[in-house]
């Protein structure tokens, strides 16, 4: 069971409880403790959080909020505080990335560059990792994929020399990112090299890149790098595959080096600004519609309407727009996670491979506009015609229709679906209340009913 699912289970205990008393709160806190310890959050932090929730739980609820809703809110708020994070700088000039071997600095350099490029900034990167073989080629490729400028001196071993030449070459860019070398540990050699790079580069932002699989050990690493060069921000990578990600987030927050970004996959676009509120809501299955709309805006995907999908108005045309945008927006499972539907989607649809998605695109391309808008028109003769036009078998068309119907059914049912015990909360369901506590005005029209 992942961190989000385990935390959701704890919240469900509040919903399903017949009466809210101290024993109920203690039981909920135990569930949260298990979830956090399983995510590699250190025990001292878990106990501090537990005490905070217990102290706040029985304070008077705000006007218009029941005691049950109040307890859910204070629990959620305490978890957000624990995860930390803060808004990243909107206009940094020079960003120095540092970290140990395998943290993903070079990949992060391309991702950071693209993130700012999408926001109208002219970005360049300097390959100052002169220690690791192929670091030059990797950053050059990442820069090309991100659509940003690249500078490096192949074969040059003096990192400071590369940085000085890079600053001259990339002058005129709004933001310059410097990728530094790593080691297996923060030894004197690495500290000396990073200080030399920093002196030549003149960074106004120094960000530590660290893997989510470090868990609570991230705290020691963040403290060590901060002592060496004064880290003022963190990027956590591999958040898509590590069960210790929660521990890494909490550990970094405790050092005061707040998390700016998280990397959620291998592709250059699998990268997002970290917001504890939205992150927690998404992993617990409440969705991140604001994040989805931001992604859609980034890739100018006017034809994908989360509101229409939430209404159950899914047709082949909308489905097709998602398929066309998959490479830019991410796999279907990430999109439905942002809608808060991840736990409700059919497993086979969630695990749909890229090859299968491409096949479906070809099939939908062979449909008429009328068929894309009205899937109910599908019959044997239409299937045979589409199969012939797409160069596919009839079975392939039927498989697409089958997957589509399952998805449509799930999306359509979602608006009227209540989680077990949710009605016991009173006037608002948990999804609505989370939206209320997040204060997302833009999300109101997507309210779960």
N, C-alpha and C positions, 0 to 999 in steps of 0.2 A: 504494500500500500504506500503510495507517494505521500509527500508532505501535505499537499493540498487536500487530497482525499481524506487523510487522517484528521486534519483540522475541520473539514466539513462534517465528519462523523461526530466530532466533539460538539459542534454547533447543533447538530441534529438532536443531541441529548437534551439540550435546552428546549428545543421545539417540542419534543415528545414527552417531556416531564409533566406529570399531572400537577405537581406543585413545585414552586421554586423556593427551596430552602437551602440551608448551609450544606446539607448532605449532597444536594444536587450540584451545587457549585463545586464542591470538592471532587465529585465524580467527573465533572467536565474538565476541571483543571488537571486531573490525572490523565485524561485522554490527550489533552494538549501537551502535557509533559512527555508522554510516550511518543507523540508525533515529532516533537522538537528534538528529543534525544536521538530518535531514529534518523533525523536529518543532520546529525552531527553538531547540534548546537550544544555548547558546553553546559554542564549541569548548573554551575553558579548562575548563569544567565537565565536558565529555565526556572530556577527557584525564585529569582528576582521578579520575573514576569508573573509567576504564580501568585506571589504576594501582592503584586500590583492589582491583578484582576480581583483577588479576594477582597482587597481593601475598597475597591471602587464599586464592586457588584451591588452592595446594599445601601449605597448612597441614594438619596431621593432621585427618582427619574425626572427628566425634563417634562414640562407640560405637553400633553398630547402623546406621550410615549408610555407604554405599559412597562411594568417591572421586567417582564420577559424580554421585551425589545431592548430595554436599557442594558440588561446583562449581555445580550448579544453584541450591542454596540461597544460597550467598554472592553469586552474581550477582543473584538475586531480592532479597535483603536490601539490597544496595548500591543497587539501583534504587529501592526503597522509601525508603531514607534520602535519596536525591537529590530525590525528589518532596516530601518533608517533610509539612507539615500537622500540626495538633494539634487535640485535642478542643475544640469550641467551648464558651463559657461556658454553663452550664446555667441560671443565673438572673441575666442582666444586667438592670439597671434602665433605663438609658437608652442607646440605640444611635444614634450619629450615622453616617450613610452619606455618603461623599464620593467624588468621582471626576470625570472629564472628561465632556464631551458624548458621548452615544452609548454609554456603558459599560453602561447598564441599571440605574441607581440606583433609579428610580421603580418599575420592575418588581420589582427585588430587594426593595424595601421591603415590597411585598405578600407576596412569597414568604417572607421572613424572618418576617413577622407570622403567616402561616398555619402555618409550621413550629413556632413556639413555642405557638401556639393549640392545635395538635393535642396538645401535651404539657401541656395543662391551664393554660396561662397566659392571663391577660386582657391583650390587646394593643391599643394604639392607635398611630396614625401621624400625624405632623404634616407638612403640606405647606409646607416652608420653601424650596422652589425657587420664588422669586418672579421669576426671570429668564427661564426658558424658557416660551414660549407653550404653553398647554394642559397644563402640568405638574400644575396643580391638578386638572383634570378626570381626567387619567390616574390620579393617585394615588387619587382618590375612587373611581373604577371598580375599581382593583386592590384597595382596601380592602374594598369591597363583595363582590367575588369571593372574597376571603380570609376574610370573616366577621369583620373586626376594625374597631375604632372609627376614625373619621377626623376630623381637624380641619384647617381651612385658612381663610384670609380672602381671598376672591377679590378681586383687584385691588390688594391691599396689596403694596407694593414693599419695605417694611422687613422683612427676614427675621427679625431679632431680635425685633421686635414680635410677629410671628406665633408664634414659638417660646414666648415668655412667656405669651401668651394660650392657646396649645395646652397647655402644662403645667398651667395652671389648669383648663382644660376636661377634660383627660384624667386628672386626679388620681384615684387609685383603681385605675388599671390597673397590672398587675404589671410590664409592659414598655412603654416608649414609644420608638418609632422615629422619627427625624427624617430626612426626605429633603431634602438640600441641593442647591443649584444647581451646575452644572458650567460649564466653558468649554472652548474648543478647546485651551487649554494652561493650565498652572498659573502664572498671572500674578499680579502684586501685588494686583489687584482681587479675584481669587478667594480668595487667601490671607487677605486682610483680611475678606472676607465670612464665610468658614468660621470664622475665629477669633472673629468677633462672634457667630455662631450657637452655637459651642461654649461661649463665655462665658455666654450666656443659657441654654443648654440643660443644661450641667453633665454632659456625657456621661461615663459610666464605661467605655464601649466605643466606639472610633472605627474603623470598618471602611471600607477602600478597596474600591470596586467597580470591577473592571477586566475588559475583554473578553479572551477567550482568544486572539483574533486579534492581540493585541499581541505575543505570543511573548516572546522574551527582552528586548524593550524594556520589559516590565512592571517589570523591575528598577529602571530609572531613575525610572519613575513612582512606584513604591512608596517609593523612597528620598526623592523630592522631597516627597511628601505626608507621610511620616513626619517629615521635617525641619520641615515647616510646622505640623503639628498633633499629631504623635505617634500615628500609626496603629498599632494593635495587632492587627489582623486583616484578612483579605482575603476577598472574595467574587469568584470568577471566573465570568463569564457566557459564554454562547455556547460552552460546552464540547461541545455536540452537533454543531457545524458547522465548527469550526476545526481545521486540521491542526497549528496552532501551540500547542495547549493544553498540551502537555507542556512547551514552552519557558516558558510563562507560569507554570506551577506551580513549576518549578525556579527561575525567576528570583525569584519572591516568597519562596520558602523561603530563598534566599541572603541576602535582606535582613533576615531575622529576623521579618518580618511573616507569620506562618504563615497558610496558607489554611484558613479555617473551613468555607466552603460552596462548592459548585459548582452552577451552573445548567445544566441539560441539555435545555432546551426552552422553548417559549413559554408553556405553561400554568403556572398558579400552583403546581401540584403537581410540576412538573419541577425539583425542587430537592432537594439532599441534602447532608448533613454530609459533609465530605471526609475520607476515610480512605485514605491512600496504599496500604495493603496491599490493601484491598478494590477500590480503583479499578484498581490494576495487574492484579490477578487477573481483573477483569471485561474490561478492554480486551484482555487476552491470550487471552481465551476460556476461562478457568478458572471463570468464573461468580462470582456474588455472592449466594449463597442467603440469607445473613443480611440483605442489603439487601432482597431480595424478600420475606422473611418480615416485615420491618419495615413495608414498604409494605402488605402484606396486613393486618397488625395495625392500621395507621393507619386503614384504611377498613373495618375490621371485616368482612373478606371470609372468613368461616369456610368457605365451600364450595369455595375454591380450594386444592387440596392439592399443593404442589410435590413432595412425596414420592410421591404417587400418579402424578403426571405422569412423574416420573423412572423409575417402575416400568413405564411404558408403559400404565398403566391410564387412558388418555384416552378419554372418551366425550363424547357431545353435551352432557351435563349439565355436566361440568367445563368443556368448551369454552364453553358458554353463560355460565357464571359469569365467565369471563375477558372475554367480550364485554360483559357487563353492567357490568363494572368498568373497561373500557377508558378511559373519560373521566377516571376518578379515578386509575387506576394507571399509565396511559401506554400507548402503542402496543404491540402484540404483540412487535415486534422488541426493545423494551427489556426485556420480561419474559424472553424467551428468552436475551437477553444475560446477564441475571442468573443464568440457569440454566447458562450456559456453552455454549449451543447455537447461538449466533448464526451461526457459520461453517458449521453443518450444516443450517440450515433452508432449504427451497425458497425461491428468490428471490421468486416470486409471493406466497407466504404472508407473507414479511417485509414486502413492499410493499403489503399489503392496505390499501386506503383506508378512511376512516371511513364513507363511504357504503355500501361493500360490507359492512363489519362490521355496520352497522345492518340491512342486508338479511338477513344471516345470523341476526341476533337474531330478526327477525320470523318467519323460517322455523322456527327451533328452538322458538319460542313455539307454533307450530301443530302440533308433534309431541305425541304422548302421552308420559306419564312413562316408559313401558316403552321407547319408541323412543329417548328421550334417553339412557337407561341402557345400552341394547343396540343400537348402530348396525347390527349384523349383521342386524337384522330388516328393514332397508330392502329393499323390492322395488318393482316397477312400480306396483302398486295403491296402496301407501302413499305413494309419491312423488306420484302424481296427487292423492290426497286432501290431502296437505300443501300442495301447490301451490295447490289451490283455496282452502283455508282461509287461506293467507297472501297470496292475491292475487298470486301469482307464476307464472312459467312452469315447466314441468317441468325445463327446462334449468338454471334457477336452483338448484333443489334438487340436481340432479346435480353442479353446480359446487361447492356446499357439501360434498357427500359426498366429492368428489374432493379438495378442499383438506384436509378432515378426515383422510382416509386417508393423505395424504402426511405430515401432521404426526404422526399416530399412529405411522406406520412409523418416522419419524425418532426420535421420543422413545423408542420401544420398543428400537430398535437401539442407542441411546446407551449403555445400561448395559453392553452387551457389546462396545462399540466401543473399540478402542485406536487412538491416533494412530500414524502411521507411525513405526516405530522405537521406540515407547514400551517394548515388552517388553525391549528391550536394556538398559534401565536396571536391571533386577534385580527385587527383590522388590516394589517399589512402583512404580506408574505415576506420571507427573508430576502428574496431578490430585490423587492421594492425598497426594503429598509436599507440594504447595502447601498443602493443607488442614492438614497436620501442622505446617508451619512457621508458618501463620497462627494455629494454636492455637485454632481455632473448635470448641469442643466441640459446639455446636449443629449443626454441619455434618456430624458423623460419620455420622449415619444417611443422609446423602445421598451417601456416599462413592461415587466412580466406580469401577466394577469391570469 
